[in-house]
Amino acid sequence: MITTELSLDGLRLFEPRIFRDGRGYFQEAFNAESFGQATGWAKTFVQDNESMSITAGTVRGLHYQLSPSAQAKLVRVTAGSILDVAVDIRRTSPTFGQHAAVELSAHNGLQFWIPPGFAHGFCTLEPKTVVSYKVDAYYDPTWERTINWLEPTFSIQWPVLRAGATLSDRDGDAPLLADIAVTELF
């Protein structure tokens, strides 16, 4: 597995070895030992989540959970492709408000490691895209928060405009950063 550290501290991109032949492919999608060595992370994943988005241009996010239910995520795509985005929302971080965006697809097999302290979202680039991700804390609606995906200070270059995006009501009505209390960030 090839590990690439991204420009924002803590974010990593993993490229598993994919063995392709006339039958298709084989990959070791997750190995706890090599993952722990690459990240220094020693917790256990407790939940696997999966979403399927019917149309290209579906936006989900920007989501995060506060402590005591803050989540680290390992994201991959098993069908289709996405632009996956993580925004640094650690108040004392020198990269607060900056983001990293990567394209994940079933074909490239890349996996995006997002530790706590980041808001996460994605936009589907193909119809019927399936996104799977592991988390290290259970979903807890008490601690879940959302930042508007079009937050102007983040300068995210989404591949879809608001008029063309498919959104949940919650994501479409999410507050801008200026409307979020400092205590609602990391």
C-alpha positions in Angstrom: 0.0 0.0 0.0 1.4 3.4 -1.0 0.7 6.2 1.5 0.7 9.9 0.6 0.6 12.6 3.2 -1.5 15.5 2.0 -0.9 19.2 2.6 -3.1 19.4 5.7 -1.7 17.7 8.8 -3.3 14.3 9.4 -4.9 13.7 6.0 -3.5 10.8 4.1 -4.3 9.1 0.8 -3.8 5.3 0.5 -3.3 3.5 -2.7 -3.8 -0.3 -2.2 -2.1 -2.7 -4.6 -4.6 -3.8 -7.1 -3.9 -7.0 -9.1 -5.8 -7.0 -12.4 -6.1 -9.8 -14.9 -8.6 -11.1 -17.4 -11.0 -12.2 -14.5 -11.1 -8.7 -13.0 -9.1 -7.6 -10.0 -8.1 -8.4 -6.4 -7.0 -6.0 -3.7 -6.5 -6.1 0.0 -8.8 -3.2 0.9 -7.8 -2.9 4.5 -5.1 -4.3 6.7 -5.1 -3.1 10.4 -1.4 -3.6 10.9 -0.1 -1.7 7.8 -2.8 1.0 8.3 -1.7 1.5 11.9 1.9 1.7 10.9 1.1 4.3 8.2 -1.1 6.5 10.5 0.1 5.9 14.0 -3.6 5.3 14.7 -4.3 2.5 17.2 -8.1 2.7 17.6 -10.6 0.2 16.2 -13.2 0.9 13.5 -16.7 0.3 15.0 -19.0 0.9 12.1 -19.0 0.6 8.3 -21.2 3.0 6.4 -22.3 3.0 2.8 -24.2 5.4 0.6 -25.5 5.0 -3.0 -26.2 8.2 -4.9 -28.5 7.8 -7.9 -27.4 10.8 -9.9 -24.1 12.5 -10.7 -23.9 15.9 -8.9 -25.2 14.5 -5.5 -23.5 16.4 -2.7 -23.4 15.0 0.8 -21.8 17.2 3.5 -19.9 18.9 5.0 -20.5 16.7 8.1 -18.6 16.1 11.3 -19.3 15.0 14.9 -18.0 16.7 18.0 -16.4 15.0 21.0 -17.2 12.7 22.7 -18.4 11.2 19.4 -15.9 12.7 17.0 -15.2 10.3 14.1 -12.1 9.4 12.1 -13.1 8.1 8.6 -11.5 5.9 6.0 -13.4 6.6 2.8 -13.4 4.6 -0.5 -15.6 4.2 -3.6 -16.8 0.8 -4.7 -18.8 2.0 -7.7 -18.5 5.2 -9.7 -16.5 8.2 -8.6 -16.5 11.2 -6.3 -14.7 14.4 -5.5 -14.0 13.9 -1.8 -13.3 16.9 0.4 -12.0 17.4 4.0 -12.0 20.8 5.6 -9.8 21.6 8.6 -12.0 22.9 11.3 -9.5 22.7 14.1 -9.6 26.3 15.5 -5.9 26.4 16.6 -4.6 24.8 13.4 -2.5 26.9 11.1 -4.5 25.5 8.2 -8.0 26.2 9.7 -10.5 26.6 6.9 -8.3 25.1 4.3 -9.4 21.9 2.5 -8.0 19.0 0.5 -10.0 17.5 -2.4 -9.2 14.1 -4.0 -10.9 12.1 -6.6 -11.8 8.6 -5.4 -13.2 6.0 -7.8 -13.9 2.3 -8.0 -11.2 2.2 -10.7 -8.4 4.0 -8.9 -9.1 2.2 -5.6 -7.7 5.2 -3.6 -8.8 5.6 0.1 -8.9 8.9 2.0 -8.0 9.0 5.7 -9.8 11.8 7.5 -9.0 12.1 11.3 -11.3 14.0 13.8 -11.1 17.8 13.3 -12.2 17.8 9.7 -15.6 18.4 8.1 -16.2 15.9 5.3 -18.3 15.9 2.2 -18.3 14.7 -1.4 -19.9 15.2 -4.8 -20.7 12.3 -7.0 -19.1 12.4 -10.5 -21.1 9.5 -12.0 -24.6 8.1 -11.5 -25.1 5.1 -9.1 -21.9 5.9 -7.1 -21.4 3.8 -4.0 -19.2 5.3 -1.2 -18.1 3.1 1.7 -16.4 4.3 4.8 -15.2 3.0 8.1 -15.5 5.1 11.3 -14.0 4.8 14.7 -17.0 6.2 16.7 -20.7 5.4 16.4 -23.0 7.8 14.7 -24.6 10.1 17.3 -27.1 12.7 16.1 -26.6 14.6 19.4 -23.0 15.5 18.3 -23.5 15.7 14.5 -22.9 19.0 12.8 -23.1 20.3 9.3 -21.4 23.3 7.5 -22.8 24.6 4.3 -21.1 22.9 1.3 -20.9 26.3 -0.4 -19.1 28.1 2.5 -17.3 30.8 0.5 -14.2 31.0 2.8 -13.4 27.4 2.0 -13.0 28.1 -1.8 -13.9 24.5 -2.7 -14.2 24.1 -6.5 -17.1 21.7 -6.6 -17.8 20.1 -9.9 -21.5 21.1 -9.7 -23.3 24.4 -9.2 -26.0 24.8 -6.5 -28.7 24.7 -9.2 -27.5 21.3 -10.5 -26.8 19.7 -7.1 -28.9 17.0 -5.6 -29.0 17.7 -1.8 -30.8 16.7 1.3 -32.8 19.4 3.0 -30.4 19.4 5.9 -27.3 19.9 3.7 -29.0 22.5 1.6 -30.0 24.5 4.7 -26.7 24.1 6.6 -25.3 27.2 8.2 -22.3 29.1 6.9 -19.1 29.1 9.1 -19.8 32.7 10.4 -23.1 31.4 11.9 -21.5 28.5 13.8 -20.5 29.0 17.4 -16.7 28.5 18.0 -17.7 25.8 20.5 -19.2 23.9 17.7 -15.8 23.4 16.0 -12.7 21.5 17.1 
